[in-house]
């Protein structure tokens, strides 16, 4: 397993003075996700929670629903020419009888740490039908003052960010503001996949009544991942995209952007935020 952080030499200039010292950086390595032994996708990620990342990605792609859909998740030995295990290749073996999707060139994508949808042929390709269509009927209500306190709670729990300053975070909260889970990664979509994957592994999907908070912007991709996991409320500290708002409205999700202290913009599902 790769390390979450690494040390590199850096020349620092502070107040006109120059010095050389080691700096702690967040690690970034490729992870190849295989499905039944066949390559499906590559993502640049921070090592850690790789199995959760792989199954969370497959939940987002509509491949997995119930925890019983997976027979095993393993690192692939012999992933290199010399037969060693890099811990950068994960295989998800589906249980007997679970349909295997058609892994075409359209789905065999390269996923960068900043964009999880690179290589998708069209918008229709990512509007995958969720296994948990009940978001619009989710009765959860979140007090505005509870929501406004979540970014600070998320930031306070980011242990690796304190050491590197180079990570995105995703946090799963209750409507009462309790932090249930937090994952950090160089890619915000990876952090969300790790959250979803851990819930999948524990039999916790759909995430009814939950609030997902992300440390950056709210892209279409993140809304899609939340929809696929049955999450009714998604909040971001930065802006959403137009497609993110469109998908939130279509799915009945509550989407909040620019969540900074008591200030926020509610782009969809405002009835769930109580004042």
DAKALIN-V484312 format. One record per residue. RES is the residue in one letter. PSI is psi in degrees with one decimal (NA if undefined). Layout:
RES:PSI / RES:PSI
This chain:
X:130.3 / X:160.5 / X:152.6 / X:-31.8 / X:158.5 / X:160.8 / X:138.3 / X:149.6 / X:138.6 / X:142.2 / X:118.6 / X:133.4 / X:116.7 / X:121.9 / X:39.0 / X:-9.0 / X:148.7 / X:132.7 / X:160.1 / X:132.0 / X:162.2 / X:147.0 / X:145.2 / X:123.4 / X:151.0 / X:137.0 / X:143.6 / X:120.6 / X:154.8 / X:145.0 / X:119.8 / X:126.3 / X:122.7 / X:147.2 / X:117.2 / X:38.7 / X:-5.6 / X:133.2 / X:134.0 / X:-46.5 / X:157.9 / X:131.5 / X:144.5 / X:122.2 / X:167.6 / X:123.1 / X:143.8 / X:139.4 / X:36.3 / X:-37.2 / X:-41.7 / X:-40.4 / X:-44.4 / X:-47.1 / X:-31.8 / X:-39.9 / X:-41.0 / X:-29.7 / X:-44.4 / X:-28.8 / X:-0.3 / X:10.6 / X:-39.4 / X:146.5 / X:-68.7 / X:150.2 / X:-24.9 / X:-5.1 / X:-17.9 / X:129.0 / X:-43.7 / X:151.4 / X:124.6 / X:154.4 / X:145.9 / X:115.9 / X:154.6 / X:26.5 / X:-15.9 / X:170.8 / X:-31.8 / X:4.0 / X:4.6 / X:164.8 / X:116.8 / X:-12.2 / X:27.1 / X:11.1 / X:121.1 / X:133.2 / X:129.8 / X:114.8 / X:117.5 / X:151.0 / X:158.1 / X:133.4 / X:-11.7 / X:125.9 / X:136.8 / X:124.0 / X:158.5 / X:109.4 / X:90.9 / X:176.4 / X:-28.5 / X:-32.9 / X:-15.0 / X:82.1 / X:158.1 / X:121.4 / X:116.6 / X:170.2 / X:-8.1 / X:-13.3 / X:113.5 / X:-0.3 / X:8.9 / X:133.3 / X:-8.3 / X:135.3 / X:-33.8 / X:167.5 / X:-34.8 / X:-29.2 / X:-21.6 / X:-2.9 / X:60.1 / X:136.9 / X:127.2 / X:151.3 / X:-12.0 / X:81.2 / X:12.7 / X:15.2 / X:-44.8 / X:-29.7 / X:-1.2 / X:121.9 / X:7.2 / X:142.5 / X:137.8 / X:118.6 / X:138.6 / X:-37.2 / X:-30.3 / X:-44.6 / X:-40.6 / X:-21.5 / X:-11.7 / X:-41.7 / X:-40.0 / X:-37.9 / X:-38.5 / X:-48.0 / X:-40.6 / X:-25.2 / X:-2.3 / X:87.6 / X:-41.6 / X:-34.8 / X:-37.3 / X:-31.4 / X:-23.0 / X:-31.3 / X:16.6 / X:34.3 / X:146.7 / X:160.4 / X:150.1 / X:132.5 / X:139.2 / X:123.4 / X:157.5 / X:168.9 / X:-14.1 / X:2.0 / X:7.7 / X:129.0 / X:113.7 / X:-36.4 / X:149.6 / X:134.2 / X:143.1 / X:147.9 / X:158.8 / X:-23.6 / X:126.6 / X:-31.6 / X:-32.0 / X:-40.8 / X:-40.6 / X:-43.0 / X:-37.2 / X:-40.0 / X:-49.7 / X:-41.3 / X:-39.8 / X:-37.5 / X:-39.5 / X:-46.2 / X:-29.2 / X:5.9 / X:25.3 / X:3.8 / X:144.2 / X:156.9 / X:63.0 / X:136.0 / X:6.9 / X:158.8 / X:127.6 / X:125.0 / X:130.4 / X:148.3 / X:-12.1 / X:-137.6 / X:168.6 / X:100.3 / X:167.9 / X:-41.4 / X:-41.4 / X:-37.1 / X:-42.4 / X:-43.8 / X:-40.2 / X:-42.3 / X:-44.8 / X:-24.3 / X:-0.1 / X:27.6 / X:123.8 / X:-20.1 / X:125.1 / X:127.6 / X:146.3 / X:149.8 / X:-10.5 / X:-160.6 / X:151.4 / X:164.7 / X:166.8 / X:-39.3 / X:-31.9 / X:-43.7 / X:-42.0 / X:-44.6 / X:-38.2 / X:-43.3 / X:-42.2 / X:-36.1 / X:-9.0 / X:21.6 / X:152.6 / X:125.6 / X:121.7 / X:134.7 / X:168.5 / X:44.6 / X:100.9 / X:100.6 / X:-134.8 / X:-5.9 / X:142.8 / X:157.3 / X:128.7 / X:114.6 / X:-20.6 / X:148.6 / X:40.5 / X:-18.0 / X:-18.8 / X:-16.5 / X:113.7 / X:140.0 / X:NA
